[in-house]
Amino acid sequence: MSDSVVLLNADLVLTKEGFDDLVYETGTLLKVMMISNDHVVVKDDHERTFILKNEDKDTVWTLL
């Protein structure tokens, strides 16, 4: 999976109480760390990891 990349097809805003929002714009590329049956773990250029739901594949994100 180390060569897999996700392309965001829509803007994505991650929020967590007590922290600034993380905003990822359409066209952002994210490195795939792990793929499971219901989600994909990705990492950005700042080493932050988060989960994308498989149900959002081909709408919010696309696996390249």
DSSP file (Angstrom, degrees, kcal/mol; ACC not computed):
  #  RESIDUE AA STRUCTURE BP1 BP2  ACC     N-H-->O    O-->H-N    N-H-->O    O-->H-N    TCO  KAPPA ALPHA  PHI   PSI    X-CA   Y-CA   Z-CA
    1    1 A M    >         0   0    0      0, 0.0     3,-1.8     0, 0.0    31,-0.3   0.000 360.0 360.0 360.0  -8.2    0.0    0.0    0.0
    2    2 A S  T 3   +     0   0    0      1,-0.3    30,-0.0    29,-0.1    32,-0.0   0.708 360.0  46.8 -63.9 -19.3    3.0    2.3    0.3
    3    3 A D  T 3  S+     0   0    0     28,-0.1    -1,-0.3     2,-0.0     2,-0.2   0.471  88.2 109.7 -99.1  -2.5    2.6    3.6   -3.3
    4    4 A S    <   -     0   0    0     -3,-1.8    28,-2.2    28,-0.3     2,-0.3  -0.486  47.0-170.1 -78.2 143.6   -1.2    4.1   -3.1
    5    5 A V  E     -A   31   0A   0     26,-0.2    59,-3.3    -2,-0.2     2,-0.4  -0.978  13.8-145.0-134.5 145.2   -2.5    7.7   -3.1
    6    6 A V  E     -AB  30  63A   0     24,-3.0    24,-2.5    -2,-0.3     2,-0.5  -0.916   9.6-153.9-108.7 136.8   -6.0    9.2   -2.6
    7    7 A L  E     -AB  29  62A   0     55,-2.8    55,-2.2    -2,-0.4     2,-0.5  -0.945  17.5-131.0-107.4 127.4   -7.2   12.3   -4.5
    8    8 A L  E     - B   0  61A   0     20,-2.4    19,-2.8    -2,-0.5    53,-0.3  -0.676  17.8-171.7 -79.6 127.4   -9.8   14.4   -2.8
    9    9 A N  S    S+     0   0    0     51,-3.1     2,-0.3    -2,-0.5    52,-0.2   0.472  73.5  27.0 -93.7  -6.1  -12.7   15.2   -5.1
   10   10 A A  S    S-     0   0    0     50,-1.0    17,-0.1    15,-0.1    -1,-0.1  -0.970  97.8 -83.1-149.5 158.3  -14.2   17.7   -2.7
   11   11 A D        -     0   0    0     -2,-0.3     2,-0.4    15,-0.1    14,-0.2  -0.388  44.3-157.2 -62.3 144.6  -13.1   20.0    0.1
   12   12 A L  E     -F   24   0B   0     12,-3.1    12,-3.3    -4,-0.1     2,-0.5  -0.995   9.5-169.0-131.5 126.7  -12.7   18.2    3.4
   13   13 A V  E     -F   23   0B   0     -2,-0.4     2,-0.5    10,-0.2    10,-0.2  -0.971   5.4-161.7-118.8 121.0  -12.8   19.9    6.8
   14   14 A L  E     -F   22   0B   0      8,-2.9     8,-2.6    -2,-0.5     2,-0.4  -0.884  12.0-169.9-102.1 128.8  -11.7   17.9    9.9
   15   15 A T        +     0   0    0     -2,-0.5     2,-0.3     6,-0.2     6,-0.1  -0.923  13.4 172.6-122.2 145.0  -12.8   19.3   13.2
   16   16 A K    >   -     0   0    0      3,-0.4     3,-2.2    -2,-0.4    -2,-0.0  -0.958  41.7-102.4-149.1 130.7  -11.9   18.4   16.8
   17   17 A E  T 3  S+     0   0    0     -2,-0.3     3,-0.1     1,-0.3    -2,-0.0  -0.251 107.3  18.2 -56.3 131.8  -12.9   20.2   19.9
   18   18 A G  T 3  S+     0   0    0      1,-0.3     2,-0.3     0, 0.0    -1,-0.3   0.409 112.7  87.4  88.2  -1.4  -10.1   22.4   21.3
   19   19 A F  S <  S-     0   0    0     -3,-2.2    -3,-0.4     3,-0.0    -1,-0.3  -0.908  83.4-100.6-127.9 155.7   -8.1   22.3   18.0
   20   20 A D        -     0   0    0     -2,-0.3     2,-0.1     1,-0.1    -6,-0.0  -0.433  49.8 -98.0 -67.8 148.2   -8.1   24.4   14.8
   21   21 A D        -     0   0    0     -6,-0.1     2,-0.6    -2,-0.1    -6,-0.2  -0.382  29.3-135.9 -63.9 144.0  -10.0   22.9   11.9
   22   22 A L  E     -F   14   0B   0     -8,-2.6    -8,-2.9    -3,-0.1     2,-0.5  -0.932  21.4-162.0-101.4 123.8   -7.9   21.1    9.3
   23   23 A V  E     -F   13   0B   0     -2,-0.6     2,-0.5   -10,-0.2   -10,-0.2  -0.929   9.6-173.7-113.8 124.3   -8.9   22.1    5.8
   24   24 A Y  E     -F   12   0B   0    -12,-3.3   -12,-3.1    -2,-0.5     2,-0.1  -0.975  18.8-141.0-116.1 125.5   -8.0   20.0    2.8
   25   25 A E    >   -     0   0    0     -2,-0.5     3,-2.0   -14,-0.2   -17,-0.2  -0.443  31.9 -82.9 -86.1 157.2   -8.9   21.4   -0.6
   26   26 A T  T 3  S+     0   0    0      1,-0.3   -17,-0.2   -17,-0.1    -1,-0.1  -0.311 118.5  34.7 -52.4 135.3  -10.2   19.6   -3.7
   27   27 A G  T 3  S+     0   0    0    -19,-2.8    -1,-0.3     1,-0.3     2,-0.1   0.325  82.1 143.6  96.6  -7.3   -7.3   18.1   -5.5
   28   28 A T    <   -     0   0    0     -3,-2.0   -20,-2.4   -20,-0.1     2,-0.4  -0.423  42.1-141.4 -66.1 138.8   -5.2   17.3   -2.4
   29   29 A L  E     -A    7   0A   0    -22,-0.2     2,-0.4    -2,-0.1   -22,-0.2  -0.877  18.1-172.0-103.0 135.5   -3.2   14.1   -2.6
   30   30 A L  E     -A    6   0A   0    -24,-2.5   -24,-3.0    -2,-0.4     2,-0.3  -0.979  23.9-119.6-128.3 139.6   -2.9   11.9    0.6
   31   31 A K  E     -AC   5  43A   0     12,-2.2    12,-2.3    -2,-0.4     2,-0.5  -0.617  26.6-126.8 -80.2 133.6   -0.8    8.8    1.1
   32   32 A V  E     + C   0  42A   0    -28,-2.2   -28,-0.3    -2,-0.3    10,-0.2  -0.685  29.8 174.0 -82.0 126.6   -2.6    5.6    1.9
   33   33 A M  E     -     0   0A   0      8,-3.3     2,-0.3    -2,-0.5     9,-0.2   0.768  67.2  -4.4 -98.6 -36.1   -1.3    3.9    5.0
   34   34 A M  E     - C   0  41A   0      7,-1.5     7,-2.9   -33,-0.1     2,-0.4  -0.977  54.8-150.9-160.2 143.6   -3.9    1.1    5.3
   35   35 A I  E     + C   0  40A   0     -2,-0.3     5,-0.2     5,-0.2     2,-0.2  -0.983  21.7 172.0-119.3 129.3   -7.0   -0.1    3.6
   36   36 A S        -     0   0    0      3,-2.9    -2,-0.0    -2,-0.4    18,-0.0  -0.622  49.5 -87.9-121.0-174.9   -9.7   -2.1    5.5
   37   37 A N  S    S+     0   0    0     -2,-0.2     3,-0.1     1,-0.2    -2,-0.0   0.816 122.7  20.2 -65.8 -31.2  -13.2   -3.3    4.6
   38   38 A D  S    S+     0   0    0      1,-0.2    16,-1.9    16,-0.1    17,-0.4   0.439 125.4  23.1-123.2   0.3  -14.9    0.0    5.6
   39   39 A H  E     - D   0  53A   0     14,-0.3    -3,-2.9    15,-0.1     2,-0.4  -0.988  56.3-134.0-158.3 167.7  -12.3    2.7    5.7
   40   40 A V  E     -CD  35  52A   0     12,-2.6    12,-2.7    -2,-0.3     2,-0.5  -0.996  18.4-142.6-126.0 130.7   -8.9    3.9    4.4
   41   41 A V  E     -CD  34  51A   0     -7,-2.9    -8,-3.3    -2,-0.4    -7,-1.5  -0.842  28.3-178.2 -93.4 125.5   -6.2    5.4    6.7
   42   42 A V  E     -CD  32  50A   0      8,-2.8     8,-1.9    -2,-0.5     2,-0.4  -0.816  17.1-148.8-123.4 162.7   -4.4    8.2    5.0
   43   43 A K  E     -CD  31  49A   0    -12,-2.3   -12,-2.2    -2,-0.3     6,-0.2  -0.993  10.1-146.8-132.6 138.2   -1.5   10.6    5.9
   44   44 A D    >   -     0   0    0      4,-2.3     3,-1.7    -2,-0.4   -14,-0.1  -0.328  40.2 -89.4 -93.4-177.9   -0.9   14.2    4.8
   45   45 A D  T 3  S+     0   0    0      1,-0.3    -1,-0.1   -16,-0.2   -15,-0.0   0.648 126.0  57.9 -66.9 -15.8    2.4   16.0    4.2
   46   46 A H  T 3  S-     0   0    0      2,-0.1    -1,-0.3     0, 0.0     3,-0.1   0.189 119.5-107.8-100.1  15.3    2.5   17.0    7.9
   47   47 A E  S <  S+     0   0    0     -3,-1.7     2,-0.4     1,-0.3    -2,-0.1   0.620  71.5 144.7  70.0  14.9    2.4   13.4    9.1
   48   48 A R        -     0   0    0      2,-0.0    -4,-2.3     0, 0.0     2,-0.3  -0.718  33.8-156.7 -83.9 133.1   -1.2   13.7   10.3
   49   49 A T  E     +D   43   0A   0     -2,-0.4     2,-0.3    -6,-0.2    -6,-0.2  -0.841  20.3 156.6-111.3 149.3   -3.3   10.6    9.9
   50   50 A F  E     -D   42   0A   0     -8,-1.9    -8,-2.8    -2,-0.3     2,-0.4  -0.961  35.8-100.8-159.6 172.6   -7.0   10.2    9.6
   51   51 A I  E     -D   41   0A   0     -2,-0.3     2,-0.4   -10,-0.2   -10,-0.2  -0.816  19.1-162.1-108.1 138.1   -9.7    7.9    8.3
   52   52 A L  E     -D   40   0A   0    -12,-2.7   -12,-2.6    -2,-0.4     2,-0.2  -0.967  26.9-121.1-113.1 135.5  -11.8    8.2    5.1
   53   53 A K  E >   -D   39   0A   0     -2,-0.4     3,-1.5   -14,-0.2   -14,-0.3  -0.529   8.6-136.1 -76.7 138.7  -15.0    6.1    4.9
   54   54 A N  G >  S+     0   0    0    -16,-1.9     3,-1.9     1,-0.3   -15,-0.1   0.809 103.6  67.9 -61.5 -29.2  -15.3    3.6    2.0
   55   55 A E  G 3  S+     0   0    0    -17,-0.4    -1,-0.3     1,-0.3   -16,-0.1   0.704  96.7  54.9 -65.4 -16.9  -18.9    4.8    1.4
   56   56 A D  G X>>S+     0   0    0     -3,-1.5     4,-2.4     3,-0.1     3,-1.8   0.411  79.8 126.4 -93.4   0.5  -17.4    8.2    0.3
   57   57 A K  B <45S+e   61   0A   0     -3,-1.9     5,-0.2     1,-0.3    -3,-0.0  -0.351  77.7  12.6 -62.0 138.6  -15.2    6.6   -2.3
   58   58 A D  T 345S+     0   0    0      3,-3.8    -1,-0.3     1,-0.1     4,-0.2   0.386 129.7  55.9  72.4  -0.5  -15.7    8.1   -5.8
   59   59 A T  T <45S+     0   0    0     -3,-1.8    -2,-0.2     2,-0.4    -1,-0.1   0.645 124.9  11.2-115.6 -60.8  -17.6   11.0   -4.3
   60   60 A V  T  <5S+     0   0    0     -4,-2.4   -51,-3.1     1,-0.2   -50,-1.0   0.822 137.2  10.8 -85.5 -35.3  -15.4   12.7   -1.7
   61   61 A W  E   < -Be   8  57A   0     -5,-1.5    -3,-3.8   -53,-0.3    -2,-0.4  -0.963  59.0-152.5-144.9 159.3  -12.2   10.8   -2.6
   62   62 A T  E     -B    7   0A   0    -55,-2.2   -55,-2.8    -2,-0.3     2,-0.5  -0.999  20.6-128.5-134.3 135.5  -10.7    8.5   -5.3
   63   63 A L  E      B    6   0A   0     -2,-0.4   -57,-0.2   -57,-0.2   -59,-0.0  -0.723 360.0 360.0 -82.1 125.2   -8.0    5.9   -5.0
   64   64 A L              0   0    0    -59,-3.3   -58,-0.1    -2,-0.5    -1,-0.1   0.420 360.0 360.0 -98.6 360.0   -5.3    6.4   -7.6
